Amino acid sequence: MTMKAYGPYPDKSKGGRKKMTLVDSATGKRTSTNAARYKKEKQLGRKLSKKEHVDHKDNNKHHDGAKNLQVMSEHDNIGKGNKHRKKKSK
């Protein structure tokens, strides 16, 4: 299966996070994904499972540099987000 990637595009419904549109060349079927996730999958050379999340180390959702992205479990990523939100509200 050959996929053609378009983007990244800002997604206003997701708070400005970038997204990618992927089109299967054989079937024309379209799908979309988070640009940071797409970039990390390309870097690793494999698809991430639904339980694997891509985290921005510096908590800046607009900084999609390869060194700033890390794969975390769903549980750990949600915990990190909760800690970050608590610090912002104080």
Biotite code that builds the C-alpha atoms (Angstrom):
import biotite.structure as struc

atoms = struc.array([
    struc.Atom([0.000, 0.000, 0.000], chain_id="A", res_id=1, res_name="MET", atom_name="CA", element="C"),
    struc.Atom([1.390, 3.374, -1.036], chain_id="A", res_id=2, res_name="THR", atom_name="CA", element="C"),
    struc.Atom([0.271, 6.431, 0.873], chain_id="A", res_id=3, res_name="MET", atom_name="CA", element="C"),
    struc.Atom([0.576, 10.017, -0.311], chain_id="A", res_id=4, res_name="LYS", atom_name="CA", element="C"),
    struc.Atom([0.849, 12.563, 2.505], chain_id="A", res_id=5, res_name="ALA", atom_name="CA", element="C"),
    struc.Atom([-0.460, 16.131, 2.363], chain_id="A", res_id=6, res_name="TYR", atom_name="CA", element="C"),
    struc.Atom([0.170, 18.760, 4.994], chain_id="A", res_id=7, res_name="GLY", atom_name="CA", element="C"),
    struc.Atom([0.773, 19.615, 7.710], chain_id="A", res_id=8, res_name="PRO", atom_name="CA", element="C"),
    struc.Atom([-2.266, 21.851, 8.071], chain_id="A", res_id=9, res_name="TYR", atom_name="CA", element="C"),
    struc.Atom([-3.390, 23.722, 11.203], chain_id="A", res_id=10, res_name="PRO", atom_name="CA", element="C"),
    struc.Atom([-6.501, 22.148, 12.722], chain_id="A", res_id=11, res_name="ASP", atom_name="CA", element="C"),
    struc.Atom([-8.518, 24.937, 14.333], chain_id="A", res_id=12, res_name="LYS", atom_name="CA", element="C"),
    struc.Atom([-10.839, 22.440, 16.041], chain_id="A", res_id=13, res_name="SER", atom_name="CA", element="C"),
    struc.Atom([-7.887, 20.912, 17.940], chain_id="A", res_id=14, res_name="LYS", atom_name="CA", element="C"),
    struc.Atom([-6.432, 24.121, 19.330], chain_id="A", res_id=15, res_name="GLY", atom_name="CA", element="C"),
    struc.Atom([-4.049, 24.734, 16.435], chain_id="A", res_id=16, res_name="GLY", atom_name="CA", element="C"),
    struc.Atom([-2.346, 21.347, 16.368], chain_id="A", res_id=17, res_name="ARG", atom_name="CA", element="C"),
    struc.Atom([-1.144, 20.372, 12.914], chain_id="A", res_id=18, res_name="LYS", atom_name="CA", element="C"),
    struc.Atom([-2.683, 17.475, 11.014], chain_id="A", res_id=19, res_name="LYS", atom_name="CA", element="C"),
    struc.Atom([-1.798, 15.448, 7.933], chain_id="A", res_id=20, res_name="MET", atom_name="CA", element="C"),
    struc.Atom([-4.094, 14.048, 5.270], chain_id="A", res_id=21, res_name="THR", atom_name="CA", element="C"),
    struc.Atom([-3.086, 10.629, 3.931], chain_id="A", res_id=22, res_name="LEU", atom_name="CA", element="C"),
    struc.Atom([-4.423, 9.178, 0.684], chain_id="A", res_id=23, res_name="VAL", atom_name="CA", element="C"),
    struc.Atom([-4.061, 5.516, -0.331], chain_id="A", res_id=24, res_name="ASP", atom_name="CA", element="C"),
    struc.Atom([-2.841, 5.658, -3.955], chain_id="A", res_id=25, res_name="SER", atom_name="CA", element="C"),
    struc.Atom([-4.556, 2.383, -4.906], chain_id="A", res_id=26, res_name="ALA", atom_name="CA", element="C"),
    struc.Atom([-8.016, 2.972, -3.433], chain_id="A", res_id=27, res_name="THR", atom_name="CA", element="C"),
    struc.Atom([-8.164, 6.753, -3.035], chain_id="A", res_id=28, res_name="GLY", atom_name="CA", element="C"),
    struc.Atom([-9.256, 6.261, 0.594], chain_id="A", res_id=29, res_name="LYS", atom_name="CA", element="C"),
    struc.Atom([-8.442, 9.302, 2.737], chain_id="A", res_id=30, res_name="ARG", atom_name="CA", element="C"),
    struc.Atom([-7.543, 9.437, 6.404], chain_id="A", res_id=31, res_name="THR", atom_name="CA", element="C"),
    struc.Atom([-6.041, 12.056, 8.663], chain_id="A", res_id=32, res_name="SER", atom_name="CA", element="C"),
    struc.Atom([-3.621, 11.951, 11.568], chain_id="A", res_id=33, res_name="THR", atom_name="CA", element="C"),
    struc.Atom([-1.825, 14.278, 13.941], chain_id="A", res_id=34, res_name="ASN", atom_name="CA", element="C"),
    struc.Atom([1.323, 15.694, 12.288], chain_id="A", res_id=35, res_name="ALA", atom_name="CA", element="C"),
    struc.Atom([3.528, 14.950, 15.319], chain_id="A", res_id=36, res_name="ALA", atom_name="CA", element="C"),
    struc.Atom([2.360, 11.323, 15.314], chain_id="A", res_id=37, res_name="ARG", atom_name="CA", element="C"),
    struc.Atom([2.986, 11.034, 11.562], chain_id="A", res_id=38, res_name="TYR", atom_name="CA", element="C"),
    struc.Atom([6.483, 12.495, 11.955], chain_id="A", res_id=39, res_name="LYS", atom_name="CA", element="C"),
    struc.Atom([7.378, 10.127, 14.823], chain_id="A", res_id=40, res_name="LYS", atom_name="CA", element="C"),
    struc.Atom([6.079, 7.087, 12.911], chain_id="A", res_id=41, res_name="GLU", atom_name="CA", element="C"),
    struc.Atom([8.258, 8.049, 9.927], chain_id="A", res_id=42, res_name="LYS", atom_name="CA", element="C"),
    struc.Atom([11.268, 8.516, 12.223], chain_id="A", res_id=43, res_name="GLN", atom_name="CA", element="C"),
    struc.Atom([10.732, 5.088, 13.870], chain_id="A", res_id=44, res_name="LEU", atom_name="CA", element="C"),
    struc.Atom([9.810, 3.340, 10.625], chain_id="A", res_id=45, res_name="GLY", atom_name="CA", element="C"),
    struc.Atom([6.678, 1.765, 12.100], chain_id="A", res_id=46, res_name="ARG", atom_name="CA", element="C"),
    struc.Atom([3.064, 2.503, 12.964], chain_id="A", res_id=47, res_name="LYS", atom_name="CA", element="C"),
    struc.Atom([2.336, 3.400, 16.572], chain_id="A", res_id=48, res_name="LEU", atom_name="CA", element="C"),
    struc.Atom([-0.349, 1.482, 18.427], chain_id="A", res_id=49, res_name="SER", atom_name="CA", element="C"),
    struc.Atom([-3.437, 3.269, 19.705], chain_id="A", res_id=50, res_name="LYS", atom_name="CA", element="C"),
    struc.Atom([-2.018, 2.986, 23.254], chain_id="A", res_id=51, res_name="LYS", atom_name="CA", element="C"),
    struc.Atom([1.169, 4.837, 22.233], chain_id="A", res_id=52, res_name="GLU", atom_name="CA", element="C"),
    struc.Atom([0.990, 8.633, 22.351], chain_id="A", res_id=53, res_name="HIS", atom_name="CA", element="C"),
    struc.Atom([3.430, 11.173, 20.932], chain_id="A", res_id=54, res_name="VAL", atom_name="CA", element="C"),
    struc.Atom([4.410, 13.731, 23.549], chain_id="A", res_id=55, res_name="ASP", atom_name="CA", element="C"),
    struc.Atom([6.077, 17.112, 23.127], chain_id="A", res_id=56, res_name="HIS", atom_name="CA", element="C"),
    struc.Atom([8.910, 17.167, 25.689], chain_id="A", res_id=57, res_name="LYS", atom_name="CA", element="C"),
    struc.Atom([8.722, 20.959, 26.085], chain_id="A", res_id=58, res_name="ASP", atom_name="CA", element="C"),
    struc.Atom([4.878, 20.939, 26.247], chain_id="A", res_id=59, res_name="ASN", atom_name="CA", element="C"),
    struc.Atom([4.716, 23.236, 23.176], chain_id="A", res_id=60, res_name="ASN", atom_name="CA", element="C"),
    struc.Atom([2.246, 21.585, 20.793], chain_id="A", res_id=61, res_name="LYS", atom_name="CA", element="C"),
    struc.Atom([3.562, 23.714, 17.914], chain_id="A", res_id=62, res_name="HIS", atom_name="CA", element="C"),
    struc.Atom([7.179, 22.516, 18.268], chain_id="A", res_id=63, res_name="HIS", atom_name="CA", element="C"),
    struc.Atom([7.240, 19.307, 16.210], chain_id="A", res_id=64, res_name="ASP", atom_name="CA", element="C"),
    struc.Atom([11.037, 18.967, 15.967], chain_id="A", res_id=65, res_name="GLY", atom_name="CA", element="C"),
    struc.Atom([12.234, 15.353, 15.940], chain_id="A", res_id=66, res_name="ALA", atom_name="CA", element="C"),
    struc.Atom([14.254, 15.817, 19.144], chain_id="A", res_id=67, res_name="LYS", atom_name="CA", element="C"),
    struc.Atom([11.223, 17.284, 20.926], chain_id="A", res_id=68, res_name="ASN", atom_name="CA", element="C"),
    struc.Atom([8.920, 14.309, 20.264], chain_id="A", res_id=69, res_name="LEU", atom_name="CA", element="C"),
    struc.Atom([8.830, 11.173, 22.394], chain_id="A", res_id=70, res_name="GLN", atom_name="CA", element="C"),
    struc.Atom([6.601, 8.106, 22.491], chain_id="A", res_id=71, res_name="VAL", atom_name="CA", element="C"),
    struc.Atom([4.816, 7.560, 25.803], chain_id="A", res_id=72, res_name="MET", atom_name="CA", element="C"),
    struc.Atom([2.148, 5.225, 27.052], chain_id="A", res_id=73, res_name="SER", atom_name="CA", element="C"),
    struc.Atom([-1.349, 6.649, 27.093], chain_id="A", res_id=74, res_name="GLU", atom_name="CA", element="C"),
    struc.Atom([-1.334, 6.562, 30.923], chain_id="A", res_id=75, res_name="HIS", atom_name="CA", element="C"),
    struc.Atom([2.001, 8.381, 31.294], chain_id="A", res_id=76, res_name="ASP", atom_name="CA", element="C"),
    struc.Atom([1.116, 11.055, 28.744], chain_id="A", res_id=77, res_name="ASN", atom_name="CA", element="C"),
    struc.Atom([-2.211, 11.855, 30.422], chain_id="A", res_id=78, res_name="ILE", atom_name="CA", element="C"),
    struc.Atom([-0.425, 12.044, 33.798], chain_id="A", res_id=79, res_name="GLY", atom_name="CA", element="C"),
    struc.Atom([2.164, 14.440, 32.388], chain_id="A", res_id=80, res_name="LYS", atom_name="CA", element="C"),
    struc.Atom([-0.605, 16.625, 30.949], chain_id="A", res_id=81, res_name="GLY", atom_name="CA", element="C"),
    struc.Atom([-2.393, 16.726, 34.300], chain_id="A", res_id=82, res_name="ASN", atom_name="CA", element="C"),
    struc.Atom([0.808, 17.829, 36.090], chain_id="A", res_id=83, res_name="LYS", atom_name="CA", element="C"),
    struc.Atom([1.420, 20.526, 33.454], chain_id="A", res_id=84, res_name="HIS", atom_name="CA", element="C"),
    struc.Atom([-2.136, 21.880, 33.810], chain_id="A", res_id=85, res_name="ARG", atom_name="CA", element="C"),
    struc.Atom([-1.822, 22.051, 37.622], chain_id="A", res_id=86, res_name="LYS", atom_name="CA", element="C"),
    struc.Atom([1.370, 24.126, 37.342], chain_id="A", res_id=87, res_name="LYS", atom_name="CA", element="C"),
    struc.Atom([-0.281, 26.560, 34.895], chain_id="A", res_id=88, res_name="LYS", atom_name="CA", element="C"),
    struc.Atom([-3.299, 27.155, 37.151], chain_id="A", res_id=89, res_name="SER", atom_name="CA", element="C"),
    struc.Atom([-1.233, 28.071, 40.250], chain_id="A", res_id=90, res_name="LYS", atom_name="CA", element="C"),
])
